[in-house]
Amino acid sequence: MAKLLQIAQAGNRILRQRAEKVENIKHNGELLRLINDMIYTCQDADGVGIAAPQVYVPWRVIVVASKPSARYPQAPQMEPLAMINPVIVVPKPALVDGWEGCLSMPGLRAIVPRHKEIHISFLDLSGTRISGVYQDFVARVIQHEVDHLDGKMFFDCADPRSFTSESEFQRLVRNGGLEEAIAKMAK
Ligand code: NI
């Protein structure tokens, strides 16, 4: 049975620390439990991803679980994917602006520049190295979550003029104004 984990809130020191590599992966019951609980906690909160430091565990583990919800109406559907010790490589650096939020900073949205395409290498629960190429929204989620492993928050690299409350963000969703707001920001 998966359980709901408490989510660390912005200002908590765990969110500013560098997380440690996971060494023993195979047959690690604690790690398996953590990942199941992270998936459950992320989905319960309508999140699209979560990093272990957000649930007070200083390990280099993220879960990416994009799906459409009230918080992210345009998110693509995918099976939740756990990435252990993930490493991002950017062969073709090209930044794109997009909206982000964070379960550790509810109520705040901001426009953040991220790489459009990333290559990622990580270990799965059997300790096997997996490589993947991701673009656009899912690439954005992965970059956001890997930042958490290095003690970075999404608003660190956002233009503060883009800071938007959740209610105003939801108004933009209803009015179809999300893209327009990004275009205005770029000027
Ligand atoms: Ni976050």
Backbone and ligand atoms as CSV (ligand in chain L), in Angstrom:
chain,resi,resn,atom,element,x,y,z
A,1,MET,N,N,0.849,-1.209,0.000
A,1,MET,CA,C,0.000,0.000,0.000
A,1,MET,C,C,0.880,1.253,0.000
A,2,ALA,N,N,0.657,2.075,-0.990
A,2,ALA,CA,C,1.409,3.344,-1.013
A,2,ALA,C,C,0.817,4.308,0.005
A,3,LYS,N,N,1.654,5.175,0.533
A,3,LYS,CA,C,1.129,6.162,1.485
A,3,LYS,C,C,1.465,7.587,1.033
A,4,LEU,N,N,0.618,8.513,1.511
A,4,LEU,CA,C,0.820,9.925,1.200
A,4,LEU,C,C,1.983,10.463,2.017
A,5,LEU,N,N,2.903,11.123,1.334
A,5,LEU,CA,C,4.049,11.703,2.031
A,5,LEU,C,C,3.830,13.202,2.209
A,6,GLN,N,N,4.412,13.761,3.248
A,6,GLN,CA,C,4.347,15.204,3.455
A,6,GLN,C,C,5.294,15.889,2.468
A,7,ILE,N,N,4.843,16.979,1.861
A,7,ILE,CA,C,5.653,17.684,0.867
A,7,ILE,C,C,6.311,18.901,1.509
A,8,ALA,N,N,7.649,18.945,1.431
A,8,ALA,CA,C,8.405,20.074,1.989
A,8,ALA,C,C,8.024,21.355,1.256
A,9,GLN,N,N,7.874,22.429,1.998
A,9,GLN,CA,C,7.461,23.702,1.412
A,9,GLN,C,C,8.649,24.654,1.283
A,10,ALA,N,N,8.578,25.513,0.262
A,10,ALA,CA,C,9.655,26.465,-0.038
A,10,ALA,C,C,10.083,27.184,1.237
A,11,GLY,N,N,11.372,27.304,1.416
A,11,GLY,CA,C,11.918,27.877,2.634
A,11,GLY,C,C,12.534,26.792,3.506
A,12,ASN,N,N,12.045,25.540,3.325
A,12,ASN,CA,C,12.632,24.428,4.084
A,12,ASN,C,C,14.025,24.115,3.534
A,13,ARG,N,N,14.985,23.914,4.431
A,13,ARG,CA,C,16.387,23.753,4.010
A,13,ARG,C,C,16.624,22.550,3.124
A,14,ILE,N,N,15.796,21.496,3.281
A,14,ILE,CA,C,16.017,20.282,2.468
A,14,ILE,C,C,15.942,20.614,0.982
A,15,LEU,N,N,15.161,21.648,0.637
A,15,LEU,CA,C,14.978,22.005,-0.778
A,15,LEU,C,C,16.170,22.778,-1.339
A,16,ARG,N,N,17.109,23.140,-0.477
A,16,ARG,CA,C,18.283,23.901,-0.923
A,16,ARG,C,C,19.572,23.084,-0.848
A,17,GLN,N,N,19.424,21.790,-0.503
A,17,GLN,CA,C,20.609,20.941,-0.403
A,17,GLN,C,C,20.811,20.140,-1.681
A,18,ARG,N,N,22.075,19.746,-1.895
A,18,ARG,CA,C,22.362,18.851,-3.011
A,18,ARG,C,C,22.097,17.414,-2.567
A,19,ALA,N,N,21.259,16.691,-3.329
A,19,ALA,CA,C,20.909,15.319,-2.958
A,19,ALA,C,C,22.045,14.367,-3.323
A,20,GLU,N,N,22.088,13.221,-2.628
A,20,GLU,CA,C,23.157,12.227,-2.807
A,20,GLU,C,C,22.763,11.166,-3.817
A,21,LYS,N,N,23.769,10.674,-4.556
A,21,LYS,CA,C,23.552,9.546,-5.461
A,21,LYS,C,C,23.076,8.325,-4.680
A,22,VAL,N,N,22.195,7.523,-5.282
A,22,VAL,CA,C,21.764,6.272,-4.654
A,22,VAL,C,C,22.758,5.191,-5.066
A,23,GLU,N,N,23.299,4.477,-4.090
A,23,GLU,CA,C,24.340,3.481,-4.387
A,23,GLU,C,C,23.780,2.066,-4.551
A,24,ASN,N,N,22.941,1.635,-3.600
A,24,ASN,CA,C,22.418,0.260,-3.672
A,24,ASN,C,C,21.002,0.286,-4.206
A,25,ILE,N,N,20.823,-0.158,-5.441
A,25,ILE,CA,C,19.517,-0.011,-6.081
A,25,ILE,C,C,18.764,-1.336,-6.122
A,26,LYS,N,N,19.434,-2.380,-6.556
A,26,LYS,CA,C,18.773,-3.675,-6.711
A,26,LYS,C,C,18.315,-4.222,-5.366
A,27,HIS,N,N,17.075,-4.741,-5.325
A,27,HIS,CA,C,16.504,-5.342,-4.111
A,27,HIS,C,C,16.533,-4.371,-2.932
A,28,ASN,N,N,16.412,-3.087,-3.195
A,28,ASN,CA,C,16.389,-2.077,-2.147
A,28,ASN,C,C,14.925,-1.740,-1.840
A,29,GLY,N,N,14.385,-2.410,-0.818
A,29,GLY,CA,C,12.969,-2.255,-0.474
A,29,GLY,C,C,12.608,-0.835,-0.095
A,30,GLU,N,N,13.549,-0.162,0.571
A,30,GLU,CA,C,13.318,1.216,1.009
A,30,GLU,C,C,13.136,2.144,-0.201
A,31,LEU,N,N,13.980,1.905,-1.226
A,31,LEU,CA,C,13.922,2.717,-2.446
A,31,LEU,C,C,12.619,2.447,-3.215
A,32,LEU,N,N,12.251,1.174,-3.307
A,32,LEU,CA,C,11.011,0.786,-3.986
A,32,LEU,C,C,9.800,1.433,-3.312
A,33,ARG,N,N,9.796,1.381,-1.968
A,33,ARG,CA,C,8.703,1.990,-1.198
A,33,ARG,C,C,8.660,3.499,-1.425
A,34,LEU,N,N,9.836,4.119,-1.387
A,34,LEU,CA,C,9.908,5.572,-1.598
A,34,LEU,C,C,9.301,5.951,-2.943
A,35,ILE,N,N,9.693,5.218,-3.994
A,35,ILE,CA,C,9.225,5.546,-5.339
A,35,ILE,C,C,7.713,5.357,-5.459
A,36,ASN,N,N,7.193,4.253,-4.902
A,36,ASN,CA,C,5.733,4.038,-4.928
A,36,ASN,C,C,5.002,5.153,-4.189
A,37,ASP,N,N,5.539,5.563,-3.044
A,37,ASP,CA,C,4.913,6.632,-2.262
A,37,ASP,C,C,5.014,7.979,-2.983
A,38,MET,N,N,6.143,8.208,-3.674
A,38,MET,CA,C,6.300,9.466,-4.435
A,38,MET,C,C,5.279,9.533,-5.575
A,39,ILE,N,N,5.084,8.413,-6.271
A,39,ILE,CA,C,4.100,8.388,-7.372
A,39,ILE,C,C,2.706,8.685,-6.817
A,40,TYR,N,N,2.363,8.026,-5.733
A,40,TYR,CA,C,1.044,8.189,-5.103
A,40,TYR,C,C,0.846,9.643,-4.644
A,41,THR,N,N,1.870,10.202,-4.000
A,41,THR,CA,C,1.789,11.564,-3.459
A,41,THR,C,C,1.677,12.583,-4.594
A,42,CYS,N,N,2.447,12.370,-5.652
A,42,CYS,CA,C,2.439,13.276,-6.806
A,42,CYS,C,C,1.066,13.272,-7.472
A,43,GLN,N,N,0.513,12.078,-7.674
A,43,GLN,CA,C,-0.777,11.983,-8.367
A,43,GLN,C,C,-1.902,12.534,-7.495
A,44,ASP,N,N,-1.827,12.299,-6.189
A,44,ASP,CA,C,-2.848,12.817,-5.269
A,44,ASP,C,C,-2.893,14.348,-5.302
A,45,ALA,N,N,-1.720,14.970,-5.509
A,45,ALA,CA,C,-1.628,16.441,-5.489
A,45,ALA,C,C,-1.797,17.039,-6.884
A,46,ASP,N,N,-2.182,16.218,-7.877
A,46,ASP,CA,C,-2.301,16.692,-9.264
A,46,ASP,C,C,-0.982,17.271,-9.768
A,47,GLY,N,N,0.125,16.659,-9.339
A,47,GLY,CA,C,1.436,17.090,-9.823
A,47,GLY,C,C,1.790,16.352,-11.099
A,48,VAL,N,N,2.820,16.819,-11.804
A,48,VAL,CA,C,3.299,16.139,-13.009
A,48,VAL,C,C,4.705,15.577,-12.784
A,49,GLY,N,N,5.226,15.800,-11.580
A,49,GLY,CA,C,6.533,15.269,-11.242
A,49,GLY,C,C,6.843,15.606,-9.800
A,50,ILE,N,N,7.780,14.844,-9.223
A,50,ILE,CA,C,8.178,15.116,-7.835
A,50,ILE,C,C,9.602,14.608,-7.655
A,51,ALA,N,N,10.345,15.264,-6.782
A,51,ALA,CA,C,11.729,14.873,-6.520
A,51,ALA,C,C,11.842,14.449,-5.056
A,52,ALA,N,N,12.724,13.491,-4.769
A,52,ALA,CA,C,12.826,12.938,-3.411
A,52,ALA,C,C,13.038,14.010,-2.329
A,53,PRO,N,N,13.868,15.044,-2.577
A,53,PRO,CA,C,14.023,16.059,-1.517
A,53,PRO,C,C,12.705,16.748,-1.145
A,54,GLN,N,N,11.740,16.746,-2.077
A,54,GLN,CA,C,10.437,17.348,-1.764
A,54,GLN,C,C,9.668,16.534,-0.728
A,55,VAL,N,N,10.039,15.261,-0.549
A,55,VAL,CA,C,9.416,14.446,0.502
A,55,VAL,C,C,10.461,14.117,1.582
A,56,TYR,N,N,11.417,15.036,1.742
A,56,TYR,CA,C,12.403,14.990,2.843
A,56,TYR,C,C,13.398,13.839,2.728
A,57,VAL,N,N,13.633,13.340,1.515
A,57,VAL,CA,C,14.629,12.281,1.328
A,57,VAL,C,C,15.730,12.832,0.411
A,58,PRO,N,N,16.968,12.982,0.918
A,58,PRO,CA,C,18.015,13.657,0.159
A,58,PRO,C,C,18.731,12.740,-0.830
A,59,TRP,N,N,17.963,12.026,-1.668
A,59,TRP,CA,C,18.512,11.106,-2.666
A,59,TRP,C,C,18.223,11.624,-4.067
A,60,ARG,N,N,19.068,11.218,-5.021
A,60,ARG,CA,C,18.876,11.656,-6.412
A,60,ARG,C,C,17.867,10.735,-7.105
A,61,VAL,N,N,16.600,10.980,-6.790
A,61,VAL,CA,C,15.483,10.207,-7.342
A,61,VAL,C,C,14.381,11.183,-7.733
A,62,ILE,N,N,13.868,11.026,-8.953
A,62,ILE,CA,C,12.715,11.823,-9.366
A,62,ILE,C,C,11.649,10.899,-9.964
A,63,VAL,N,N,10.415,11.371,-9.927
A,63,VAL,CA,C,9.323,10.700,-10.619
A,63,VAL,C,C,8.744,11.708,-11.606
A,64,VAL,N,N,8.566,11.253,-12.841
A,64,VAL,CA,C,7.941,12.087,-13.868
A,64,VAL,C,C,6.612,11.428,-14.188
A,65,ALA,N,N,5.526,12.176,-14.057
A,65,ALA,CA,C,4.195,11.570,-14.189
A,65,ALA,C,C,3.233,12.569,-14.834
A,66,SER,N,N,3.574,12.949,-16.051
A,66,SER,CA,C,2.743,13.940,-16.747
A,66,SER,C,C,1.369,13.363,-17.069
A,67,LYS,N,N,0.343,14.122,-16.739
A,67,LYS,CA,C,-1.021,13.796,-17.180
A,67,LYS,C,C,-1.866,15.067,-17.072
A,68,PRO,N,N,-2.896,15.171,-17.941
A,68,PRO,CA,C,-3.718,16.380,-17.884
A,68,PRO,C,C,-4.476,16.461,-16.559
A,69,SER,N,N,-4.559,17.655,-15.984
A,69,SER,CA,C,-5.299,17.845,-14.731
A,69,SER,C,C,-5.737,19.306,-14.663
A,70,ALA,N,N,-6.436,19.640,-13.575
A,70,ALA,CA,C,-6.834,21.040,-13.401
A,70,ALA,C,C,-5.599,21.929,-13.280
A,71,ARG,N,N,-4.522,21.396,-12.694
A,71,ARG,CA,C,-3.303,22.206,-12.530
A,71,ARG,C,C,-2.542,22.336,-13.847
A,72,TYR,N,N,-2.592,21.278,-14.683
A,72,TYR,CA,C,-1.862,21.295,-15.962
A,72,TYR,C,C,-2.744,20.749,-17.074
A,73,PRO,N,N,-3.673,21.575,-17.580
A,73,PRO,CA,C,-4.642,21.070,-18.567
A,73,PRO,C,C,-3.981,20.561,-19.850
A,74,GLN,N,N,-2.822,21.102,-20.224
A,74,GLN,CA,C,-2.214,20.730,-21.505
A,74,GLN,C,C,-1.156,19.633,-21.395
A,75,ALA,N,N,-1.024,19.043,-20.204
A,75,ALA,CA,C,0.039,18.048,-20.019
A,75,ALA,C,C,-0.271,16.766,-20.790
A,76,PRO,N,N,0.729,16.184,-21.468
A,76,PRO,CA,C,0.506,14.897,-22.141
A,76,PRO,C,C,0.394,13.754,-21.126
A,77,GLN,N,N,-0.293,12.698,-21.510
A,77,GLN,CA,C,-0.490,11.521,-20.648
A,77,GLN,C,C,0.711,10.591,-20.761
A,78,MET,N,N,1.245,10.139,-19.643
A,78,MET,CA,C,2.316,9.136,-19.671
A,78,MET,C,C,2.225,8.259,-18.423
A,79,GLU,N,N,2.801,7.083,-18.493
A,79,GLU,CA,C,2.919,6.240,-17.309
A,79,GLU,C,C,3.947,6.883,-16.371
A,80,PRO,N,N,3.711,6.892,-15.069
A,80,PRO,CA,C,4.711,7.440,-14.149
A,80,PRO,C,C,6.053,6.721,-14.331
A,81,LEU,N,N,7.121,7.513,-14.361
A,81,LEU,CA,C,8.447,6.963,-14.633
A,81,LEU,C,C,9.406,7.441,-13.549
A,82,ALA,N,N,10.044,6.486,-12.858
A,82,ALA,CA,C,11.029,6.833,-11.829
A,82,ALA,C,C,12.412,6.865,-12.451
A,83,MET,N,N,13.182,7.889,-12.120
A,83,MET,CA,C,14.551,8.026,-12.620
A,83,MET,C,C,15.488,8.141,-11.419
A,84,ILE,N,N,16.438,7.202,-11.342
A,84,ILE,CA,C,17.402,7.194,-10.246
A,84,ILE,C,C,18.744,7.710,-10.771
A,85,ASN,N,N,19.372,8.599,-10.035
A,85,ASN,CA,C,20.654,9.221,-10.428
A,85,ASN,C,C,20.599,9.791,-11.862
A,86,PRO,N,N,19.603,10.598,-12.180
A,86,PRO,CA,C,19.472,11.088,-13.561
A,86,PRO,C,C,20.551,12.117,-13.910
A,87,VAL,N,N,21.002,12.049,-15.168
A,87,VAL,CA,C,21.975,13.018,-15.687
A,87,VAL,C,C,21.447,13.550,-17.015
A,88,ILE,N,N,21.350,14.876,-17.097
A,88,ILE,CA,C,20.837,15.515,-18.320
A,88,ILE,C,C,21.996,15.962,-19.189
A,89,VAL,N,N,21.887,15.702,-20.493
A,89,VAL,CA,C,22.834,16.234,-21.473
A,89,VAL,C,C,22.011,17.013,-22.494
A,90,VAL,N,N,22.542,18.153,-22.909
A,90,VAL,CA,C,21.823,18.994,-23.867
A,90,VAL,C,C,22.669,19.161,-25.126
A,91,PRO,N,N,22.464,18.290,-26.143
A,91,PRO,CA,C,23.284,18.362,-27.338
A,91,PRO,C,C,23.000,19.603,-28.194
A,92,LYS,N,N,21.741,20.052,-28.196
A,92,LYS,CA,C,21.367,21.215,-29.009
A,92,LYS,C,C,20.732,22.272,-28.116
A,93,PRO,N,N,21.559,23.110,-27.489
A,93,PRO,CA,C,20.979,24.072,-26.546
A,93,PRO,C,C,20.029,25.044,-27.255
A,94,ALA,N,N,18.800,25.049,-26.818
A,94,ALA,CA,C,17.806,25.987,-27.333
A,94,ALA,C,C,16.757,26.157,-26.253
A,95,LEU,N,N,16.641,27.377,-25.739
A,95,LEU,CA,C,15.730,27.614,-24.625
A,95,LEU,C,C,14.347,27.998,-25.140
A,96,VAL,N,N,13.338,27.490,-24.426
A,96,VAL,CA,C,11.964,27.928,-24.697
A,96,VAL,C,C,11.328,28.322,-23.365
A,97,ASP,N,N,10.467,29.332,-23.430
A,97,ASP,CA,C,9.757,29.762,-22.227
A,97,ASP,C,C,8.498,28.938,-22.035
A,98,GLY,N,N,8.167,28.632,-20.796
A,98,GLY,CA,C,6.925,27.915,-20.507
A,98,GLY,C,C,6.519,28.128,-19.057
A,99,TRP,N,N,5.253,27.836,-18.773
A,99,TRP,CA,C,4.715,28.021,-17.417
A,99,TRP,C,C,5.096,26.863,-16.511
A,100,GLU,N,N,5.425,27.182,-15.267
A,100,GLU,CA,C,5.686,26.145,-14.273
A,100,GLU,C,C,5.057,26.500,-12.940
A,101,GLY,N,N,4.852,25.453,-12.151
A,101,GLY,CA,C,4.456,25.591,-10.762
A,101,GLY,C,C,5.207,24.530,-9.996
A,102,CYS,N,N,4.954,24.409,-8.694
A,102,CYS,CA,C,5.695,23.430,-7.901
A,102,CYS,C,C,4.882,23.071,-6.671
A,103,LEU,N,N,4.837,21.778,-6.346
A,103,LEU,CA,C,4.083,21.331,-5.171
A,103,LEU,C,C,4.690,21.874,-3.879
A,104,SER,N,N,5.940,22.350,-3.942
A,104,SER,CA,C,6.576,22.938,-2.763
A,104,SER,C,C,6.344,24.439,-2.679
A,105,MET,N,N,5.639,25.008,-3.674
A,105,MET,CA,C,5.331,26.448,-3.663
A,105,MET,C,C,3.934,26.631,-4.243
A,106,PRO,N,N,2.912,26.057,-3.569
A,106,PRO,CA,C,1.561,26.136,-4.123
A,106,PRO,C,C,1.125,27.593,-4.224
A,107,GLY,N,N,0.377,27.902,-5.272
A,107,GLY,CA,C,-0.145,29.262,-5.399
A,107,GLY,C,C,0.692,30.144,-6.286
A,108,LEU,N,N,1.933,29.716,-6.625
A,108,LEU,CA,C,2.785,30.545,-7.484
A,108,LEU,C,C,3.034,29.854,-8.822
A,109,ARG,N,N,2.835,30.602,-9.887
A,109,ARG,CA,C,3.202,30.154,-11.236
A,109,ARG,C,C,4.159,31.176,-11.809
A,110,ALA,N,N,5.038,30.716,-12.699
A,110,ALA,CA,C,5.971,31.640,-13.333
A,110,ALA,C,C,6.408,31.075,-14.676
A,111,ILE,N,N,6.896,31.966,-15.525
A,111,ILE,CA,C,7.411,31.567,-16.835
A,111,ILE,C,C,8.914,31.331,-16.690
A,112,VAL,N,N,9.345,30.136,-17.091
A,112,VAL,CA,C,10.730,29.708,-16.879
A,112,VAL,C,C,11.333,29.275,-18.215
A,113,PRO,N,N,12.559,29.742,-18.542
A,113,PRO,CA,C,13.227,29.235,-19.743
A,113,PRO,C,C,13.847,27.869,-19.475
A,114,ARG,N,N,13.606,26.922,-20.377
A,114,ARG,CA,C,14.187,25.569,-20.261
A,114,ARG,C,C,14.629,25.104,-21.639
A,115,HIS,N,N,15.516,24.097,-21.657
A,115,HIS,CA,C,15.906,23.519,-22.944
A,115,HIS,C,C,14.720,22.793,-23.560
A,116,LYS,N,N,14.563,22.987,-24.864
A,116,LYS,CA,C,13.432,22.384,-25.583
A,116,LYS,C,C,13.587,20.868,-25.651
A,117,GLU,N,N,14.849,20.422,-25.836
A,117,GLU,CA,C,15.090,18.978,-25.951
A,117,GLU,C,C,16.255,18.582,-25.055
A,118,ILE,N,N,16.079,17.476,-24.360
A,118,ILE,CA,C,17.169,16.977,-23.506
A,118,ILE,C,C,17.379,15.484,-23.754
A,119,HIS,N,N,18.612,15.057,-23.560
A,119,HIS,CA,C,18.915,13.628,-23.487
A,119,HIS,C,C,19.132,13.325,-22.014
A,120,ILE,N,N,18.550,12.215,-21.556
A,120,ILE,CA,C,18.703,11.888,-20.149
A,120,ILE,C,C,19.154,10.449,-19.983
A,121,SER,N,N,20.005,10.244,-19.001
A,121,SER,CA,C,20.494,8.915,-18.667
A,121,SER,C,C,20.195,8.709,-17.188
A,122,PHE,N,N,19.608,7.547,-16.852
A,122,PHE,CA,C,19.259,7.291,-15.447
A,122,PHE,C,C,19.241,5.790,-15.206
A,123,LEU,N,N,19.105,5.399,-13.942
A,123,LEU,CA,C,18.988,3.984,-13.594
A,123,LEU,C,C,17.538,3.690,-13.235
A,124,ASP,N,N,17.068,2.498,-13.621
A,124,ASP,CA,C,15.737,2.072,-13.182
A,124,ASP,C,C,15.884,1.230,-11.908
A,125,LEU,N,N,14.761,0.693,-11.420
A,125,LEU,CA,C,14.782,0.001,-10.129
A,125,LEU,C,C,15.575,-1.299,-10.147
A,126,SER,N,N,15.914,-1.806,-11.363
A,126,SER,CA,C,16.754,-3.001,-11.414
A,126,SER,C,C,18.228,-2.607,-11.515
A,127,GLY,N,N,18.486,-1.284,-11.527
A,127,GLY,CA,C,19.864,-0.811,-11.635
A,127,GLY,C,C,20.358,-0.735,-13.069
A,128,THR,N,N,19.445,-0.934,-14.020
A,128,THR,CA,C,19.807,-0.874,-15.445
A,128,THR,C,C,19.853,0.571,-15.910
A,129,ARG,N,N,20.908,0.900,-16.701
A,129,ARG,CA,C,20.999,2.264,-17.215
A,129,ARG,C,C,20.065,2.433,-18.413
A,130,ILE,N,N,19.265,3.482,-18.383
A,130,ILE,CA,C,18.289,3.768,-19.433
A,130,ILE,C,C,18.625,5.139,-20.005
A,131,SER,N,N,18.485,5.274,-21.321
A,131,SER,CA,C,18.672,6.586,-21.954
A,131,SER,C,C,17.378,6.979,-22.635
A,132,GLY,N,N,17.107,8.254,-22.657
A,132,GLY,CA,C,15.894,8.719,-23.316
A,132,GLY,C,C,16.077,10.125,-23.856
A,133,VAL,N,N,15.255,10.462,-24.843
A,133,VAL,CA,C,15.239,11.819,-25.402
A,133,VAL,C,C,13.835,12.366,-25.184
A,134,TYR,N,N,13.758,13.549,-24.607
A,134,TYR,CA,C,12.453,14.157,-24.328
A,134,TYR,C,C,12.415,15.592,-24.829
A,135,GLN,N,N,11.214,15.995,-25.243
A,135,GLN,CA,C,11.031,17.365,-25.728
A,135,GLN,C,C,9.900,18.055,-24.966
A,136,ASP,N,N,9.900,19.366,-25.105
A,136,ASP,CA,C,8.772,20.214,-24.708
A,136,ASP,C,C,8.345,19.981,-23.258
A,137,PHE,N,N,7.047,19.698,-23.032
A,137,PHE,CA,C,6.541,19.702,-21.654
A,137,PHE,C,C,7.248,18.686,-20.759
A,138,VAL,N,N,7.433,17.458,-21.251
A,138,VAL,CA,C,8.055,16.428,-20.409
A,138,VAL,C,C,9.527,16.771,-20.150
A,139,ALA,N,N,10.211,17.315,-21.160
A,139,ALA,CA,C,11.598,17.769,-20.965
A,139,ALA,C,C,11.639,18.864,-19.892
A,140,ARG,N,N,10.640,19.720,-19.891
A,140,ARG,CA,C,10.547,20.794,-18.893
A,140,ARG,C,C,10.372,20.209,-17.481
A,141,VAL,N,N,9.470,19.230,-17.359
A,141,VAL,CA,C,9.235,18.603,-16.052
A,141,VAL,C,C,10.538,17.971,-15.541
A,142,ILE,N,N,11.242,17.253,-16.422
A,142,ILE,CA,C,12.484,16.581,-16.006
A,142,ILE,C,C,13.516,17.615,-15.541
A,143,GLN,N,N,13.663,18.714,-16.290
A,143,GLN,CA,C,14.634,19.741,-15.895
A,143,GLN,C,C,14.257,20.348,-14.538
A,144,HIS,N,N,12.953,20.574,-14.333
A,144,HIS,CA,C,12.471,21.126,-13.059
A,144,HIS,C,C,12.805,20.167,-11.901
A,145,GLU,N,N,12.545,18.869,-12.111
A,145,GLU,CA,C,12.762,17.897,-11.030
A,145,GLU,C,C,14.247,17.690,-10.759
A,146,VAL,N,N,15.074,17.631,-11.815
A,146,VAL,CA,C,16.521,17.447,-11.607
A,146,VAL,C,C,17.095,18.675,-10.891
A,147,ASP,N,N,16.549,19.858,-11.164
A,147,ASP,CA,C,16.964,21.061,-10.417
A,147,ASP,C,C,16.753,20.876,-8.913
A,148,HIS,N,N,15.631,20.234,-8.542
A,148,HIS,CA,C,15.371,19.993,-7.107
A,148,HIS,C,C,16.505,19.197,-6.477
A,149,LEU,N,N,17.134,18.275,-7.259
A,149,LEU,CA,C,18.218,17.447,-6.721
A,149,LEU,C,C,19.464,18.278,-6.453
A,150,ASP,N,N,19.530,19.459,-7.088
A,150,ASP,CA,C,20.675,20.353,-6.891
A,150,ASP,C,C,20.308,21.562,-6.034
A,151,GLY,N,N,19.177,21.465,-5.336
A,151,GLY,CA,C,18.790,22.536,-4.416
A,151,GLY,C,C,18.258,23.781,-5.092
A,152,LYS,N,N,17.778,23.628,-6.336
A,152,LYS,CA,C,17.248,24.799,-7.057
A,152,LYS,C,C,15.735,24.752,-7.152
A,153,MET,N,N,15.121,25.923,-7.072
A,153,MET,CA,C,13.666,26.046,-7.211
A,153,MET,C,C,13.346,26.726,-8.540
A,154,PHE,N,N,12.136,26.469,-9.076
A,154,PHE,CA,C,11.814,26.975,-10.415
A,154,PHE,C,C,11.826,28.494,-10.491
A,155,PHE,N,N,11.515,29.157,-9.362
A,155,PHE,CA,C,11.455,30.619,-9.422
A,155,PHE,C,C,12.836,31.267,-9.384
A,156,ASP,N,N,13.889,30.469,-9.089
A,156,ASP,CA,C,15.254,31.011,-9.109
A,156,ASP,C,C,15.615,31.540,-10.498
A,157,CYS,N,N,15.148,30.819,-11.535
A,157,CYS,CA,C,15.540,31.185,-12.900
A,157,CYS,C,C,14.363,31.759,-13.694
A,158,ALA,N,N,13.283,32.127,-12.990
A,158,ALA,CA,C,12.132,32.738,-13.664
A,158,ALA,C,C,12.256,34.254,-13.611
A,159,ASP,N,N,11.706,34.918,-14.610
A,159,ASP,CA,C,11.620,36.375,-14.563
A,159,ASP,C,C,10.567,36.721,-13.507
A,160,PRO,N,N,10.961,37.453,-12.449
A,160,PRO,CA,C,9.991,37.746,-11.382
A,160,PRO,C,C,8.752,38.488,-11.884
A,161,ARG,N,N,8.898,39.191,-13.021
A,161,ARG,CA,C,7.724,39.898,-13.559
A,161,ARG,C,C,6.652,38.930,-14.053
A,162,SER,N,N,7.018,37.649,-14.200
A,162,SER,CA,C,6.026,36.664,-14.671
A,162,SER,C,C,5.282,36.009,-13.509
A,163,PHE,N,N,5.691,36.286,-12.261
A,163,PHE,CA,C,5.057,35.629,-11.105
A,163,PHE,C,C,3.548,35.855,-11.144
A,164,THR,N,N,2.810,34.757,-11.045
A,164,THR,CA,C,1.360,34.777,-11.222
A,164,THR,C,C,0.715,33.896,-10.154
A,165,SER,N,N,-0.366,34.371,-9.581
A,165,SER,CA,C,-1.072,33.575,-8.566
A,165,SER,C,C,-1.820,32.433,-9.251
A,166,GLU,N,N,-2.130,31.395,-8.491
A,166,GLU,CA,C,-2.839,30.240,-9.051
A,166,GLU,C,C,-4.195,30.654,-9.631
A,167,SER,N,N,-4.901,31.541,-8.941
A,167,SER,CA,C,-6.236,31.926,-9.435
A,167,SER,C,C,-6.124,32.683,-10.758
A,168,GLU,N,N,-5.099,33.548,-10.865
A,168,GLU,CA,C,-4.907,34.297,-12.116
A,168,GLU,C,C,-4.454,33.341,-13.226
A,169,PHE,N,N,-3.627,32.350,-12.870
A,169,PHE,CA,C,-3.200,31.342,-13.849
A,169,PHE,C,C,-4.414,30.576,-14.382
A,170,GLN,N,N,-5.312,30.186,-13.478
A,170,GLN,CA,C,-6.503,29.440,-13.900
A,170,GLN,C,C,-7.400,30.307,-14.787
A,171,ARG,N,N,-7.390,31.627,-14.538
A,171,ARG,CA,C,-8.151,32.534,-15.402
A,171,ARG,C,C,-7.543,32.540,-16.818
A,172,LEU,N,N,-6.188,32.543,-16.867
A,172,LEU,CA,C,-5.507,32.479,-18.173
A,172,LEU,C,C,-5.828,31.167,-18.890
A,173,VAL,N,N,-5.909,30.057,-18.120
A,173,VAL,CA,C,-6.265,28.763,-18.719
A,173,VAL,C,C,-7.643,28.864,-19.360
A,174,ARG,N,N,-8.594,29.427,-18.625
A,174,ARG,CA,C,-9.982,29.524,-19.128
A,174,ARG,C,C,-10.062,30.435,-20.347
A,175,ASN,N,N,-9.261,31.518,-20.326
A,175,ASN,CA,C,-9.318,32.491,-21.433
A,175,ASN,C,C,-8.398,32.129,-22.583
A,176,GLY,N,N,-7.666,31.032,-22.458
A,176,GLY,CA,C,-6.701,30.670,-23.494
A,176,GLY,C,C,-5.559,31.675,-23.596
A,177,GLY,N,N,-5.184,32.311,-22.474
A,177,GLY,CA,C,-4.186,33.390,-22.504
A,177,GLY,C,C,-2.783,32.985,-22.094
A,178,LEU,N,N,-2.538,31.667,-21.941
A,178,LEU,CA,C,-1.220,31.240,-21.453
A,178,LEU,C,C,-0.098,31.582,-22.428
A,179,GLU,N,N,-0.346,31.301,-23.721
A,179,GLU,CA,C,0.686,31.553,-24.745
A,179,GLU,C,C,0.914,33.047,-24.937
A,180,GLU,N,N,-0.177,33.785,-24.886
A,180,GLU,CA,C,-0.095,35.243,-25.062
A,180,GLU,C,C,0.770,35.869,-23.961
A,181,ALA,N,N,0.580,35.372,-22.744
A,181,ALA,CA,C,1.357,35.886,-21.610
A,181,ALA,C,C,2.848,35.613,-21.810
A,182,ILE,N,N,3.178,34.448,-22.381
A,182,ILE,CA,C,4.584,34.103,-22.660
A,182,ILE,C,C,5.145,35.044,-23.725
A,183,ALA,N,N,4.358,35.284,-24.756
A,183,ALA,CA,C,4.802,36.162,-25.853
A,183,ALA,C,C,5.044,37.579,-25.332
A,184,LYS,N,N,4.164,38.062,-24.470
A,184,LYS,CA,C,4.315,39.412,-23.889
A,184,LYS,C,C,5.570,39.486,-23.045
A,185,MET,N,N,5.842,38.404,-22.308
A,185,MET,CA,C,6.999,38.349,-21.409
A,185,MET,C,C,8.305,38.459,-22.197
A,186,ALA,N,N,8.304,37.879,-23.402
A,186,ALA,CA,C,9.530,37.812,-24.203
A,186,ALA,C,C,9.920,39.200,-24.743
A,187,LYS,N,N,8.990,40.141,-24.735
A,187,LYS,CA,C,9.293,41.478,-25.300
A,187,LYS,C,C,10.131,42.322,-24.348
L,1,NI,NI,NI,8.947,21.410,-8.001
